[in-house]
Amino acid sequence: MIVAGVMSGTSADGINVAIVRLRGRRFRTRLELLAHEEYAFPAPVRRTILSFMNAKVPVADLARLNFLLGELYAESVIRTTEKHKIDISLIGCHGQTLYHQGEAAPYLGRKISCTWQTGEGAVLAQHTRVPVVSDFRPADMAAGGKGAPLVPFLDYILYRHYRRGRIVQNIGGIANLTAIPSAARPENVVAFDTGPGNMVIDAVVERLFQKSFDRDGRIAARGRVLERVVDEVLSRPFFRRKPPKTAGREEFGREFVSDFVRSCGKVAKEDVVATATAITAESIAYSVRNLLPGMKAITPKHRRLPFREIIVSGGGAKNVTLMNMLAELLAGLKIARTDDHGMPSDAKEAAAFALLAYETWFRLPGNIPSATGAVHPAILGKISFP
């Protein structure tokens, strides 16, 4: 079956489309990437999405954005299929996260956890004339999970190894890891959000340099890391919390960025970007060292670690300064990119939601409870027909 996956992440920088051929079922599925493309959001759309996150917005505007994104996703899929001359049978669309609250909190006399990914699946289905699976996260949360991370299903299929434990680290807007022990069964997989990925870096660069991101980490490379600020941020409860755990703009959005910039004080702007980059690198390293069993003693000479390799994907994999920081902090681990294993880092998350849609189409669960905290496997998403 040929399936298109559609992803727009917490950075809201654009739409990724991956087209994959899938064979088999569950954890024996074989996946072949056929094509992938990326389309930037029009500037007014990106500004609107970012302004709507964790904000009081008129319901009418939320409804309009929901339908508009459905149209933009459809245009992206159509452009990709026409460019590569591929016919698809199904679409998996993650949608655009506006709010994610993985931990239950009091609301009107109940304790509620919730999530919201916008982008109308029915609109996408009608424009493409293909069935669409969308809104993946609520089913996991209804089963007691945190609704994230869901990509570990793909990570397990692509990267499990019978003799070598691997850590798969995605650095998108939020950074998250999947730890797959050697010869692991799905229930042995550990996955969680490690903290901010590109989200804080991008916001700081936009605020201080009027650029959407720090290309190749060039601005950070010119700066000096303020270790005091890094230590203050990493002392926050989120980073010490044991998995499963998830994060989003609720933890690392505009309020966090304002506090962070203020805490840096009157220093060179490059220093602020370098410090934001270091927070991402150090929070990942902390998670690997302190939240994965047997990893405290990472040294270049240590040969008995349960995980010996970290495979990086997402936009952060292109940030040379960030990757250099990770290599220094995690000396002793082999660091690679998903590109080195045949999956372009830009395509991976979109491919994951193509895979999850495929599982849903055959009424099979797509979550890994040990990763999300759900009490049982759940069939994810809602299906819209053209």
C-alpha positions in Angstrom: 0.0 0.0 0.0 1.3 3.5 -0.9 0.6 6.1 1.8 1.3 9.8 2.2 2.3 11.1 5.6 1.8 14.8 6.3 3.5 16.6 9.2 3.7 20.2 10.5 5.6 20.5 13.8 5.6 22.7 16.8 8.0 25.1 15.1 5.2 25.8 12.5 7.8 26.4 9.8 6.0 24.4 7.1 4.5 21.1 5.9 6.5 17.9 5.3 5.1 15.2 3.0 6.5 11.7 2.8 5.2 9.0 0.5 6.0 5.5 1.5 5.3 2.0 0.3 4.3 -0.3 3.2 4.1 -4.1 3.4 3.3 -6.4 6.3 1.6 -5.6 9.7 2.6 -4.3 13.1 6.2 -4.7 14.0 7.0 -6.7 10.9 6.0 -3.9 8.6 8.5 -3.0 5.9 8.7 0.6 4.8 10.2 2.1 1.7 10.4 5.8 1.2 9.4 6.8 -2.3 9.4 10.6 -2.1 9.4 13.5 0.3 8.9 17.3 0.0 8.8 20.3 2.3 6.6 23.4 1.8 7.0 26.5 3.9 3.9 28.0 5.3 3.0 31.5 3.9 4.3 34.0 6.4 0.9 35.2 7.5 -0.2 31.6 8.2 2.9 30.9 10.3 2.4 34.1 12.3 -1.2 33.2 12.9 -0.4 29.6 14.0 2.2 30.8 16.4 0.0 33.5 17.8 -2.8 31.0 18.4 -0.7 28.6 20.5 -1.7 28.8 24.2 -3.6 32.0 23.6 -7.2 33.2 23.9 -8.5 33.3 20.3 -12.0 33.7 18.9 -13.6 30.4 18.1 -14.5 31.6 14.6 -10.8 32.1 13.9 -9.9 28.7 15.2 -12.5 27.1 12.9 -11.2 29.1 9.9 -7.7 28.0 10.6 -8.8 24.4 10.9 -10.3 24.4 7.4 -7.5 26.5 5.9 -4.9 24.1 7.0 -6.9 21.2 5.5 -6.6 23.0 2.2 -2.9 23.7 2.6 -2.2 20.1 3.5 -4.2 19.0 0.4 -2.2 21.3 -1.9 1.0 19.9 -0.5 0.0 16.3 -1.0 -1.2 17.0 -4.5 1.9 18.8 -5.5 4.1 16.0 -4.2 2.1 13.2 -5.9 2.1 15.1 -9.2 5.8 16.0 -9.1 6.8 12.4 -8.4 4.0 10.8 -10.5 2.8 8.5 -7.6 -0.7 7.4 -6.9 -1.5 7.0 -3.2 -4.3 5.0 -1.4 -4.3 6.7 2.0 -3.1 9.8 3.8 -2.0 10.1 7.4 -2.1 13.7 8.7 -0.7 14.7 12.0 -2.2 18.2 11.9 -0.8 21.3 13.6 -0.6 21.2 17.4 -2.1 24.2 19.0 -2.3 22.8 22.5 -1.0 19.7 24.3 -1.4 19.0 27.9 -0.2 15.5 28.7 -0.6 15.8 32.5 -4.1 15.8 33.9 -5.0 19.1 35.6 -8.2 20.3 37.4 -10.9 21.6 35.2 -14.5 22.2 36.2 -14.4 19.7 39.0 -12.5 17.0 37.0 -8.9 16.3 36.3 -8.4 16.4 32.5 -5.5 15.9 30.1 -6.1 17.0 26.5 -4.6 17.8 23.2 -5.6 19.6 20.0 -4.2 19.2 16.5 -5.9 21.3 13.9 -6.2 20.8 10.2 -9.5 19.4 9.0 -9.2 15.8 7.7 -12.5 15.9 5.8 -11.2 18.9 3.8 -8.0 17.1 3.0 -9.9 13.9 1.9 -12.3 15.8 -0.3 -9.5 17.8 -2.1 -7.3 14.7 -2.7 -10.1 12.2 -3.2 -8.2 9.8 -0.8 -9.2 8.6 2.7 -7.4 10.4 5.5 -6.5 9.3 9.0 -6.0 12.3 11.3 -6.1 13.3 15.0 -3.9 10.5 16.2 -3.1 11.6 19.8 -6.5 11.6 21.6 -7.0 7.8 21.4 -3.8 7.2 23.3 -4.7 9.8 25.9 -8.2 8.2 26.3 -6.3 5.0 27.1 -4.4 6.8 29.9 -1.3 7.8 27.9 0.2 11.3 27.4 -0.6 11.3 23.6 3.2 11.5 22.8 5.6 10.4 21.7 4.1 8.4 18.8 7.1 8.2 16.5 8.7 5.4 18.5 6.5 3.0 16.6 8.5 3.9 13.5 11.7 4.1 15.4 11.3 0.5 16.6 10.6 -0.8 13.1 13.5 1.0 11.4 16.2 1.0 14.0 16.0 -2.0 16.3 19.1 -4.2 16.3 19.6 -7.6 17.7 23.1 -6.9 19.1 23.3 -3.1 19.5 21.2 -0.8 21.7 20.3 2.4 20.0 19.0 5.8 20.9 17.0 7.6 18.3 16.9 11.4 19.0 14.6 13.6 17.1 15.2 17.4 17.4 12.2 19.2 16.0 10.5 22.0 17.8 10.5 19.7 20.8 13.3 17.1 21.2 12.4 13.5 22.0 14.2 10.3 22.2 13.4 6.6 21.7 15.7 4.2 23.5 15.7 0.7 21.9 17.7 -1.9 23.8 19.4 -4.7 21.8 17.0 -7.5 20.8 14.2 -5.4 22.4 10.5 -6.3 22.3 8.2 -3.3 21.9 7.3 -3.3 25.6 11.1 -2.7 26.3 11.2 0.6 24.4 11.5 3.8 26.4 10.6 7.1 24.8 9.9 10.6 26.1 10.4 14.3 25.4 13.8 15.6 26.5 12.9 19.3 26.4 13.1 22.1 23.8 14.6 21.2 20.4 14.6 24.1 17.9 11.7 25.9 19.5 13.6 28.2 21.8 16.5 28.7 19.4 14.2 29.7 16.6 12.2 32.1 18.9 15.4 33.8 20.1 16.8 34.1 16.6 13.6 35.6 15.4 13.4 38.0 18.3 17.0 39.2 18.2 18.0 38.8 14.5 14.7 38.8 12.7 15.5 35.4 11.1 13.3 32.3 11.2 16.2 30.0 12.4 19.9 29.8 12.9 21.1 28.3 9.7 23.8 25.6 10.4 24.2 27.1 13.9 26.3 29.9 12.6 25.0 32.5 15.0 25.5 30.2 18.0 29.0 29.4 16.9 29.9 33.1 17.3 28.5 33.2 20.8 29.6 32.3 24.4 27.4 29.9 26.4 26.2 31.4 29.7 26.5 28.3 31.9 24.8 30.0 34.8 21.6 30.3 32.7 21.9 26.8 31.4 22.1 25.5 34.9 19.1 27.5 36.0 17.0 26.2 33.2 18.0 22.6 33.7 17.1 22.8 37.4 13.4 23.1 36.4 11.2 20.1 37.5 10.4 19.0 34.0 14.0 17.9 33.3 14.3 15.8 36.4 10.9 14.1 36.0 11.1 10.5 35.1 9.4 9.2 31.8 6.9 8.9 30.3 6.7 12.6 29.9 5.9 15.1 27.1 6.4 18.8 26.5 5.3 21.6 24.2 4.9 25.3 23.9 3.0 25.1 27.3 6.5 24.5 28.9 8.8 26.2 26.4 6.8 28.7 24.5 6.7 32.5 24.5 6.6 32.9 28.3 9.6 30.6 28.7 11.5 32.5 26.0 10.8 35.9 27.5 12.1 34.7 30.9 15.1 33.1 29.3 16.1 36.2 27.4 15.6 38.3 30.5 17.8 36.0 32.6 20.6 36.3 30.0 20.9 40.0 30.8 22.9 42.5 28.8 25.2 40.3 26.8 25.9 39.9 23.1 23.0 38.6 21.1 25.1 35.8 19.8 25.6 34.7 23.4 21.9 34.3 23.9 21.6 32.1 20.8 24.6 30.0 21.9 23.0 29.5 25.4 19.6 28.5 23.9 21.5 26.0 21.7 23.3 24.7 24.7 20.1 24.2 26.6 18.9 21.8 23.9 22.2 19.9 23.8 22.5 19.7 27.6 18.9 18.6 28.2 19.4 15.8 25.7 22.7 14.7 27.3 21.1 14.9 30.7 18.3 12.7 29.6 20.6 10.1 28.1 22.9 10.0 31.1 20.4 10.2 33.9 17.0 8.9 32.6 18.2 5.8 30.7 19.4 2.9 32.8 23.1 2.1 32.8 24.2 5.3 31.0 25.7 7.4 33.8 29.2 6.2 33.0 29.5 7.4 29.4 33.2 7.6 28.5 35.0 7.0 25.2 36.6 3.9 26.7 33.4 2.4 28.3 32.5 -0.7 26.3 29.6 -2.2 28.3 27.0 0.5 27.9 23.5 -0.7 27.0 23.3 1.9 24.2 26.3 2.7 22.0 24.8 4.7 19.2 22.6 7.8 19.0 20.8 8.5 15.7 19.6 12.1 15.2 16.8 13.4 13.0 14.8 16.6 12.6 15.8 20.1 11.8 18.3 20.1 14.7 20.4 17.5 12.9 21.4 20.3 10.4 22.6 22.6 13.2 26.3 22.0 13.1 26.9 23.8 16.4 24.2 21.8 18.2 25.6 18.5 16.8 29.1 19.5 17.9 27.9 20.2 21.4 26.1 16.8 21.5 29.3 15.0 20.3 31.2 16.6 23.1 28.6 16.0 25.8 28.1 12.4 24.8 31.6 11.4 23.9 31.6 7.6 24.0 28.5 7.3 21.9 28.6 7.0 18.1 26.6 9.9 16.7 24.9 9.4 13.3 21.9 10.9 11.4 18.9 9.1 10.2 20.1 10.1 6.7 23.0 7.7 7.3 20.5 4.9 7.8 18.4 5.6 4.7 15.8 8.0 6.1 16.2 11.7 5.4 15.8 13.6 8.7 13.2 15.9 7.1 11.0 13.0 6.1 11.0 10.9 9.2 8.1 12.3 11.2 5.9 12.5 8.1 6.8 8.9 7.3 5.9 7.9 10.9 2.3 9.2 10.4 2.0 7.5 7.1 2.9 4.3 9.0 0.4 5.0 11.8 -2.4 5.7 9.3 -1.6 2.4 7.7 -1.9 0.6 11.0 -5.2 2.3 11.7 -6.6 1.4 8.3 -6.2 -2.2 9.2 -7.6 -1.7 12.8 -4.3 -2.2 14.5 -2.8 -0.3 17.4 -0.2 2.3 16.7 1.0 3.5 20.1 3.7 1.9 22.3 2.3 2.0 25.8 5.8 1.9 27.4 6.5 5.2 25.6 3.3 7.1 26.2 2.2 5.6 29.5 -1.1 4.2 28.1 -2.6 1.3 29.9 -3.1 -0.7 26.7 -2.4 -0.5 23.0 -4.8 1.8 21.1 -6.0 2.2 17.5 -5.2 5.8 16.7 -6.9 8.5 14.8 -10.1 9.2 13.0 -10.9 8.4 9.3 -12.4 10.8 6.8 -13.6 9.6 3.5 -13.8 11.6 0.2 
